[in-house]
Amino acid sequence: MSRLAVLCTALFAVIAMSAVQAQAEARPVPVTASDKYALKSVGAGGLYVSAEVINSGDTEGMLRARKSASSPEGLGSWEKFTLHTDDKGWTVTLRSEANGNYVTTERNDTGSHENMLRARGTTVGEWEKLHLEKQTDGTYALKAWTNDGYKYVTAEVQDAGTDSGLLRARAGSVGSWEKFELVFLGEENASDEGGRPSPASPAPAADFHVMSWNVCANSNDKCLNFRVEGADLGSQIAARLGSEAEAKQYRAVFLQELCESHAKEIEKALETKTDTGWDVRFAPIKYTVDGSSVKAAKTCHNAGSEASGWKDRGAYGIALAVPDSNVWYTSYDLPSPQNQTIDGKWERMEQRTAMCAVLPNEALQFCAAHFSSGGAKEDPEGLKRREQGAKLQEIVHSYTPAGYRTVYGGDFNSVPPDSASPDTPKDVMTSAYAADKECDEGESSTRPRDGQVTKPLDGRSIKIDYLFGPSSAIISACDVTADAGQSDHYPIKTRFQI
């Protein structure tokens, strides 16, 4: 089931920013999409941890247990953190909502500030990684690697003045000073306005274009987009929409395998191409963090290089681009394979996601998803992809109020039911074909539930990218150009008349 909260404050400008957040706008990813938490210190009598972002010098961004609040609603950006991981959940990194920086263990400080925690990291490295250890009472201990080995993070409740409650990695065992509650504050991937607004009634006739493209901008180092930055990726996507006149006909673009920092630049590129406003909504793919029951957003590989300097690209996931008349959106956790031991090795599994957005004035809803791969160590039999397909059908048909017409798609990592490919399973999308109409459906009389190749592979090529509309829709064009560009997928484009 979905869990709602506010999406990427500075990235999408959907809520007002504090002065400190405004100063962080120069950062490519000042505030990020992921599960949002507050840290509540047991040893400090239930005080919440704050990032002291208005400090200067060596204490700027220092973490202290010092905020009293009767409920999480009384917390501000200084007390809010998102969770990230760049090692599949072996460790977790905290990111401050107040300034967009990662929390760092200051190994080289001395005296009473040795191993102090500060929100000042601009990329994720060893100093930014923490291990979560769940305690028998449900609290968590945070363990950091220091120059003297692993140490537990302590809230220094005995310190005075501006060091009172300072967080430092210095303990060899866990007592009350080392215990913290992880207070869940929601997910960032949703509007803050409750349920979907009522659609226009009667629903106006709609004639529009949609594109889905797995841009391969992170995980696969064989793709030319592997470390691409936002402006470059935005230009590629805008170019795929065709001429300016054609681009103006688009109402949605579904994107997979991209980074959070790409979103704003893609938004700018679409606005330049179409001369109209766009919103790009982003949702991360996650991992369950070892030793915990929480999930953290998968971190994108940095842009740049060691020689030129690394550039943070934020979380990794999917995006949904829609006109800025969009006023409601949310993400959904899809059923995904769980971490498990395979052939004697602990394997950590990506937790996949879907997201939807609505255009009430046009009575249109768009939903995008990226299903689990069929890799030997992720979902080789297709059990979870079947569940993901069923969940997406539930989202599209059960969660949506009457009056909306829904178009959905993405990279479903599954071949169609009538595919001539030897790939299996072939039944992941069976229910979708039964309920809705796919871009390529009916093109072949012998294999009506098949379609054009979207994924070229050595020795064979397959369709795994889809665009579905209502069964009553007229599909007047379905285009797959056999040109992956800097990706490893072909984009799929269609024209719907609903």
C-alpha positions as CSV (number, residue, x, y, z in Angstrom):
1,M,0.0,0.0,0.0
2,S,1.1,3.5,-0.6
3,R,2.5,5.8,2.1
4,L,2.1,9.5,1.5
5,A,4.1,12.6,2.2
6,V,5.6,15.7,0.5
7,L,7.8,15.2,-2.6
8,C,11.2,16.8,-3.0
9,T,10.7,20.3,-1.7
10,A,13.3,22.2,-3.6
11,L,13.4,19.8,-6.6
12,F,9.8,20.3,-7.5
13,A,9.0,23.5,-5.6
14,V,5.7,22.1,-4.3
15,I,5.9,23.6,-0.8
16,A,7.4,26.7,0.6
17,M,11.1,26.7,1.5
18,S,12.8,28.1,4.5
19,A,15.6,30.6,4.1
20,V,18.2,27.8,4.7
21,Q,16.5,25.6,2.1
22,A,16.5,28.5,-0.4
23,Q,20.3,28.9,0.1
24,A,20.7,25.2,-0.8
25,E,19.0,25.7,-4.2
26,A,22.4,25.9,-5.8
27,R,22.9,22.2,-4.9
28,P,21.7,19.9,-7.7
29,V,19.7,17.8,-5.2
30,P,19.0,20.0,-2.2
31,V,16.2,17.9,-0.7
32,T,15.5,14.3,-1.8
33,A,12.7,11.8,-2.3
34,S,12.8,8.9,0.0
35,D,11.4,7.7,3.3
36,K,11.6,10.6,5.7
37,Y,12.5,10.1,9.4
38,A,13.2,12.0,12.6
39,L,15.7,10.7,15.2
40,K,14.4,10.7,18.8
41,S,17.1,10.2,21.5
42,V,16.2,7.9,24.3
43,G,19.1,9.0,26.5
44,A,18.2,12.7,26.0
45,G,14.7,12.2,27.4
46,G,13.0,12.0,24.0
47,L,14.5,15.0,22.5
48,Y,14.6,15.0,18.7
49,V,17.9,15.4,16.8
50,S,18.4,18.6,14.9
51,A,21.0,19.6,12.3
52,E,22.4,23.0,13.4
53,V,22.6,24.4,9.9
54,I,22.9,28.0,10.9
55,N,26.2,27.4,12.7
56,S,29.4,28.3,11.0
57,G,32.8,26.9,10.7
58,D,33.6,23.4,12.1
59,T,30.2,23.1,13.8
60,E,28.0,23.9,10.8
61,G,25.4,21.2,10.5
62,M,26.3,19.5,13.7
63,L,23.7,17.0,15.0
64,R,22.3,17.6,18.5
65,A,19.5,16.0,20.5
66,R,17.8,19.2,21.6
67,K,14.3,19.7,20.0
68,S,11.3,19.1,22.2
69,A,8.0,18.4,20.3
70,S,4.8,16.8,21.6
71,S,4.3,15.2,18.1
72,P,6.1,14.9,14.8
73,E,3.9,17.6,13.4
74,G,5.9,20.1,15.5
75,L,9.2,19.3,13.8
76,G,10.8,21.4,11.2
77,S,13.3,20.8,8.4
78,W,16.2,20.7,10.9
79,E,14.8,17.5,12.4
80,K,13.9,15.7,9.2
81,F,16.2,13.3,7.4
82,T,15.8,11.0,4.4
83,L,17.5,7.6,4.1
84,H,19.8,6.5,1.4
85,T,22.1,3.6,0.6
86,D,24.8,3.2,-2.1
87,D,25.7,-0.4,-1.1
88,K,22.3,-2.1,-1.4
89,G,21.3,-1.6,2.2
90,W,24.5,-2.9,4.0
91,T,24.7,0.7,5.4
92,V,22.5,3.7,5.4
93,T,23.2,7.4,4.9
94,L,21.2,10.2,6.4
95,R,20.4,13.3,4.4
96,S,19.3,16.5,6.1
97,E,16.2,18.1,4.7
98,A,17.5,21.5,6.1
99,N,20.5,21.8,3.8
100,G,20.5,18.8,1.5
101,N,23.8,17.5,2.8
102,Y,24.7,14.0,3.9
103,V,25.5,13.3,7.6
104,T,29.2,12.8,8.0
105,T,31.2,11.3,10.9
106,E,34.1,13.7,11.5
107,R,36.9,11.2,12.0
108,N,39.7,13.8,12.0
109,D,38.3,16.2,14.6
110,T,39.8,16.0,18.0
111,G,38.8,16.4,21.7
112,S,35.1,16.6,22.5
113,H,34.2,16.9,18.8
114,E,36.1,13.8,17.7
115,N,33.7,11.7,15.5
116,M,31.0,14.3,15.7
117,L,28.1,13.9,13.3
118,R,27.6,16.8,10.9
119,A,25.3,17.4,7.9
120,R,28.0,18.6,5.5
121,G,28.8,15.8,3.0
122,T,28.1,16.5,-0.7
123,T,28.5,12.9,-1.9
124,V,28.3,9.5,-0.2
125,G,31.6,8.1,0.9
126,E,32.8,6.0,3.9
127,W,32.5,8.8,6.3
128,E,28.7,9.1,5.5
129,K,27.9,5.4,6.1
130,L,26.1,4.2,9.2
131,H,25.0,0.7,10.3
132,L,21.6,0.3,11.8
133,E,21.2,-2.2,14.7
134,K,17.7,-2.8,15.8
135,Q,17.5,-3.3,19.6
136,T,15.1,-5.6,21.4
137,D,13.0,-2.7,22.5
138,G,12.4,-1.5,18.9
139,T,14.9,1.4,19.1
140,Y,18.0,1.6,16.9
141,A,21.7,2.0,17.6
142,L,23.8,3.8,14.9
143,K,27.3,2.5,14.3
144,A,30.0,4.4,12.4
145,W,33.5,3.4,11.2
146,T,36.0,5.6,12.9
147,N,39.8,5.8,12.9
148,D,39.6,3.5,16.0
149,G,37.2,0.9,14.5
150,Y,33.4,0.8,14.8
151,K,31.8,3.0,17.4
152,Y,28.2,3.6,18.4
153,V,26.8,7.0,18.1
154,T,26.1,8.7,21.5
155,A,23.9,11.6,22.4
156,E,26.2,13.6,24.7
157,V,23.6,14.6,27.2
158,Q,26.1,15.6,29.9
159,D,27.7,18.3,27.6
160,A,26.8,21.9,28.3
161,G,25.8,24.9,26.2
162,T,25.8,24.5,22.5
163,D,27.3,21.0,22.7
164,S,24.5,19.7,24.8
165,G,23.1,16.5,23.2
166,L,25.9,16.5,20.5
167,L,25.9,13.2,18.5
168,R,29.3,11.5,18.4
169,A,30.5,8.0,17.4
170,R,32.5,7.0,20.5
171,A,30.8,4.2,22.4
172,G,31.8,0.5,22.4
173,S,28.5,-0.8,23.6
174,V,24.8,0.3,23.6
175,G,23.2,2.0,26.5
176,S,20.4,4.6,26.7
177,W,22.6,7.3,25.3
178,E,23.2,5.2,22.2
179,K,19.5,4.4,21.5
180,F,17.3,6.3,19.0
181,E,13.8,5.9,17.8
182,L,13.4,6.2,14.1
183,V,10.2,8.1,13.8
184,F,8.6,7.6,10.4
185,L,7.3,10.8,8.9
186,G,6.1,9.5,5.5
187,E,7.4,9.3,2.0
188,E,8.3,12.3,-0.1
189,N,6.6,11.0,-3.2
190,A,3.1,12.5,-2.9
191,S,1.2,15.7,-3.0
192,D,0.0,17.0,0.3
193,E,-3.6,17.3,-0.6
194,G,-5.1,13.9,0.3
195,G,-7.0,11.9,-2.3
196,R,-7.4,12.5,-6.0
197,P,-9.4,15.6,-6.8
198,S,-12.6,15.1,-8.7
199,P,-12.1,14.9,-12.5
200,A,-13.7,17.2,-14.9
201,S,-17.3,16.1,-15.7
202,P,-18.2,15.3,-18.3
203,A,-14.8,14.2,-19.3
204,P,-13.6,16.2,-22.2
205,A,-12.5,14.3,-25.4
206,A,-8.7,13.9,-25.3
207,D,-6.2,13.4,-28.2
208,F,-2.7,13.2,-27.0
209,H,0.7,11.5,-27.1
210,V,2.6,9.5,-24.5
211,M,6.2,8.2,-24.4
212,S,8.0,5.6,-22.2
213,W,11.7,5.2,-22.2
214,N,14.2,3.4,-20.0
215,V,17.1,5.9,-20.3
216,C,19.7,3.6,-18.7
217,A,21.3,6.5,-16.8
218,N,22.7,4.8,-13.7
219,S,23.2,1.1,-13.2
220,N,24.6,-0.2,-16.5
221,D,28.2,1.1,-17.1
222,K,27.9,-0.1,-20.7
223,C,25.3,2.6,-21.4
224,L,26.6,6.0,-22.6
225,N,24.1,7.6,-20.2
226,F,25.8,5.8,-17.2
227,R,27.1,9.0,-15.5
228,V,25.2,11.6,-17.6
229,E,24.0,14.8,-16.1
230,G,20.6,16.3,-16.2
231,A,20.9,18.8,-19.0
232,D,22.3,16.2,-21.4
233,L,19.6,13.7,-20.5
234,G,16.9,16.3,-20.8
235,S,18.1,17.2,-24.3
236,Q,17.9,13.5,-25.3
237,I,14.4,13.1,-24.0
238,A,13.1,16.3,-25.6
239,A,14.6,15.3,-28.9
240,R,12.7,12.0,-28.9
241,L,9.4,13.9,-28.8
242,G,9.9,15.0,-32.4
243,S,9.2,18.5,-33.7
244,E,8.0,21.3,-31.5
245,A,4.5,20.9,-32.9
246,E,4.6,17.1,-32.1
247,A,6.0,17.7,-28.7
248,K,3.1,20.0,-27.8
249,Q,0.8,17.0,-28.2
250,Y,2.4,15.1,-25.3
251,R,0.6,14.7,-21.9
252,A,3.0,12.3,-20.2
253,V,6.5,10.9,-20.4
254,F,7.4,7.8,-18.4
255,L,11.1,7.4,-17.5
256,Q,13.0,4.6,-15.9
257,E,16.6,4.2,-14.6
258,L,17.4,7.8,-14.0
259,C,18.6,9.9,-11.1
260,E,16.9,12.4,-8.9
261,S,19.1,15.4,-10.0
262,H,18.0,14.7,-13.6
263,A,14.4,15.7,-12.8
264,K,14.6,19.5,-12.8
265,E,16.8,19.6,-15.9
266,I,14.3,17.3,-17.8
267,E,11.5,19.6,-16.7
268,K,13.4,22.6,-18.1
269,A,14.1,20.8,-21.4
270,L,10.4,19.8,-21.8
271,E,9.3,23.4,-21.1
272,T,11.8,24.8,-23.6
273,K,10.7,22.2,-26.2
274,T,6.9,22.7,-25.8
275,D,6.8,26.4,-24.6
276,T,4.5,25.3,-21.7
277,G,4.9,24.2,-18.1
278,W,5.8,20.7,-17.0
279,D,6.3,18.9,-13.6
280,V,8.6,15.9,-13.3
281,R,7.7,13.7,-10.4
282,F,10.4,11.3,-9.1
283,A,10.1,8.1,-6.9
284,P,13.2,6.1,-5.7
285,I,13.8,2.4,-5.9
286,K,14.8,1.2,-2.5
287,Y,16.6,-1.5,-0.5
288,T,15.7,-2.9,2.9
289,V,18.5,-1.8,5.3
290,D,20.4,-4.7,7.0
291,G,19.7,-5.1,10.6
292,S,16.5,-3.1,10.4
293,S,12.9,-3.0,9.2
294,V,13.3,0.2,7.2
295,K,14.0,1.0,3.6
296,A,16.5,3.4,2.0
297,A,16.6,4.9,-1.4
298,K,19.2,3.5,-3.8
299,T,21.8,6.1,-4.4
300,C,22.8,6.9,-8.0
301,H,26.4,6.7,-9.1
302,N,28.0,10.1,-9.1
303,A,28.5,12.1,-12.2
304,G,32.0,13.3,-13.2
305,S,35.2,11.5,-12.2
306,E,37.7,11.2,-9.5
307,A,40.1,13.5,-11.4
308,S,37.4,16.2,-12.2
309,G,35.5,15.8,-9.0
310,W,32.4,13.7,-8.2
311,K,28.9,15.2,-8.5
312,D,26.1,13.9,-6.5
313,R,23.0,12.8,-8.5
314,G,20.8,11.9,-5.6
315,A,18.5,8.8,-5.5
316,Y,17.9,6.3,-8.3
317,G,14.4,5.4,-9.6
318,I,11.6,6.3,-12.0
319,A,10.0,9.6,-13.1
320,L,6.7,10.7,-14.5
321,A,6.6,13.9,-16.5
322,V,3.2,15.6,-16.9
323,P,2.0,19.1,-17.6
324,D,2.0,21.5,-14.6
325,S,-1.8,21.4,-14.4
326,N,-1.1,18.2,-12.4
327,V,-2.2,18.8,-8.8
328,W,-2.1,15.3,-7.3
329,Y,0.4,12.5,-7.4
330,T,1.6,9.6,-5.3
331,S,3.9,6.6,-5.3
332,Y,3.2,3.0,-4.4
333,D,5.5,0.3,-3.1
334,L,5.3,-2.8,-5.4
335,P,5.6,-6.3,-4.1
336,S,9.3,-7.1,-4.6
337,P,11.7,-10.0,-3.9
338,Q,13.0,-10.0,-0.3
339,N,16.6,-10.2,0.7
340,Q,17.7,-13.8,1.0
341,T,20.6,-16.2,0.9
342,I,21.2,-17.7,-2.6
343,D,23.9,-20.2,-3.2
344,G,25.4,-19.4,0.2
345,K,25.5,-15.6,-0.4
346,W,23.3,-12.9,1.1
347,E,21.6,-11.2,-1.8
348,R,19.9,-7.8,-1.4
349,M,16.9,-7.1,-3.7
350,E,15.7,-3.9,-5.2
351,Q,12.3,-2.8,-3.9
352,R,10.4,-1.6,-7.0
353,T,7.9,1.3,-7.2
354,A,5.1,2.8,-9.2
355,M,3.7,6.3,-9.3
356,C,0.6,8.1,-10.6
357,A,-0.4,11.7,-11.3
358,V,-3.7,13.2,-12.4
359,L,-4.8,16.1,-14.7
360,P,-8.2,16.8,-13.2
361,N,-9.2,19.4,-15.9
362,E,-8.7,16.7,-18.6
363,A,-10.0,13.8,-16.4
364,L,-6.7,12.0,-17.2
365,Q,-4.5,9.8,-14.9
366,F,-1.0,8.6,-15.8
367,C,0.8,5.8,-14.0
368,A,4.4,4.6,-14.5
369,A,6.2,1.6,-13.1
370,H,9.4,-0.4,-13.4
371,F,9.1,-4.1,-12.5
372,S,11.8,-6.4,-11.2
373,S,14.3,-7.9,-13.6
374,G,14.2,-11.5,-14.5
375,G,17.7,-12.0,-13.4
376,A,18.8,-15.4,-11.9
377,K,19.1,-13.8,-8.4
378,E,16.1,-11.5,-8.5
379,D,12.9,-12.9,-10.0
380,P,13.9,-15.8,-12.3
381,E,10.5,-17.5,-12.2
382,G,8.5,-14.3,-12.5
383,L,6.6,-14.7,-9.2
384,K,7.1,-11.1,-8.1
385,R,6.6,-9.7,-11.6
386,R,3.2,-11.4,-11.6
387,E,2.4,-9.8,-8.3
388,Q,3.6,-6.4,-9.6
389,G,1.4,-6.7,-12.6
390,A,-1.6,-7.5,-10.4
391,K,-0.8,-4.6,-8.1
392,L,-0.5,-2.2,-11.0
393,Q,-4.0,-3.4,-12.2
394,E,-5.3,-2.7,-8.7
395,I,-3.8,0.8,-8.7
396,V,-5.3,1.5,-12.1
397,H,-8.7,0.0,-11.7
398,S,-9.5,-0.2,-8.0
399,Y,-7.8,2.9,-6.5
400,T,-9.0,5.3,-9.2
401,P,-12.3,7.2,-8.8
402,A,-14.9,7.0,-11.5
403,G,-14.4,9.6,-14.3
404,Y,-10.7,9.3,-14.8
405,R,-9.2,7.7,-18.0
406,T,-5.9,6.1,-17.2
407,V,-2.9,5.5,-19.4
408,Y,-0.1,3.5,-17.8
409,G,3.2,1.9,-18.8
410,G,6.9,1.6,-18.3
411,D,9.5,-1.1,-18.3
412,F,7.8,-4.3,-17.1
413,N,10.7,-6.6,-17.7
414,S,8.4,-9.2,-19.2
415,V,7.5,-10.3,-22.7
416,P,3.9,-10.2,-24.0
417,P,1.6,-13.2,-23.8
418,D,1.9,-14.0,-27.5
419,S,5.6,-13.3,-27.8
420,A,7.6,-15.6,-30.1
421,S,10.6,-15.2,-27.9
422,P,11.7,-18.1,-25.7
423,D,11.6,-15.8,-22.7
424,T,9.3,-16.7,-19.8
425,P,7.0,-16.1,-18.1
426,K,4.6,-14.8,-20.7
427,D,1.6,-14.3,-18.4
428,V,2.7,-11.2,-16.4
429,M,0.7,-8.8,-18.6
430,T,-2.2,-11.1,-19.4
431,S,-4.6,-9.3,-17.1
432,A,-3.5,-5.9,-18.5
433,Y,-4.3,-7.1,-22.0
434,A,-7.7,-8.4,-20.9
435,A,-8.7,-5.1,-19.2
436,D,-7.0,-2.5,-21.4
437,K,-5.5,-1.8,-24.8
438,E,-1.8,-1.8,-25.5
439,C,0.0,0.4,-28.0
440,D,0.8,-2.5,-30.3
441,E,-2.2,-4.7,-29.6
442,G,-3.8,-6.4,-32.7
443,E,-1.0,-5.5,-35.1
444,S,-0.4,-9.2,-35.8
445,S,-3.4,-11.5,-36.5
446,T,-1.4,-14.5,-35.3
447,R,0.0,-12.9,-32.2
448,P,-2.3,-10.0,-31.3
449,R,-0.9,-9.6,-27.8
450,D,2.7,-9.0,-29.0
451,G,4.5,-5.9,-30.3
452,Q,7.5,-4.2,-31.6
453,V,11.0,-4.8,-30.1
454,T,11.9,-2.3,-27.3
455,K,15.0,-4.1,-25.9
456,P,17.7,-5.3,-28.3
457,L,19.8,-8.1,-26.9
458,D,22.6,-10.3,-28.2
459,G,21.1,-13.2,-30.1
460,R,17.5,-12.0,-29.6
461,S,15.4,-8.9,-29.2
462,I,12.2,-8.6,-27.1
463,K,9.4,-6.3,-26.2
464,I,9.4,-5.4,-22.4
465,D,8.2,-1.8,-22.6
466,Y,4.5,-1.0,-22.7
467,L,1.9,1.7,-23.0
468,F,-1.7,0.8,-22.1
469,G,-4.9,2.9,-22.3
470,P,-8.6,2.1,-21.6
471,S,-10.2,-0.6,-23.7
472,S,-12.3,2.1,-25.4
473,A,-9.3,4.1,-26.5
474,I,-8.4,4.6,-30.1
475,I,-4.7,4.1,-30.7
476,S,-4.0,5.9,-33.9
477,A,-0.2,5.6,-33.8
478,C,2.4,3.3,-32.1
479,D,6.0,4.1,-32.8
480,V,9.1,2.3,-31.8
481,T,12.2,3.5,-33.6
482,A,15.1,1.0,-33.5
483,D,17.5,3.6,-32.1
484,A,18.4,3.3,-28.4
485,G,20.7,6.4,-28.5
486,Q,22.7,6.4,-25.3
487,S,20.4,3.9,-23.7
488,D,19.9,0.2,-24.0
489,H,16.1,0.5,-24.7
490,Y,14.2,1.9,-27.6
491,P,11.6,4.5,-26.5
492,I,7.9,3.6,-27.2
493,K,5.5,6.4,-28.3
494,T,1.8,6.3,-28.9
495,R,-1.2,8.6,-29.7
496,F,-4.3,8.0,-27.7
497,Q,-7.8,9.3,-28.5
498,I,-10.0,8.8,-25.5
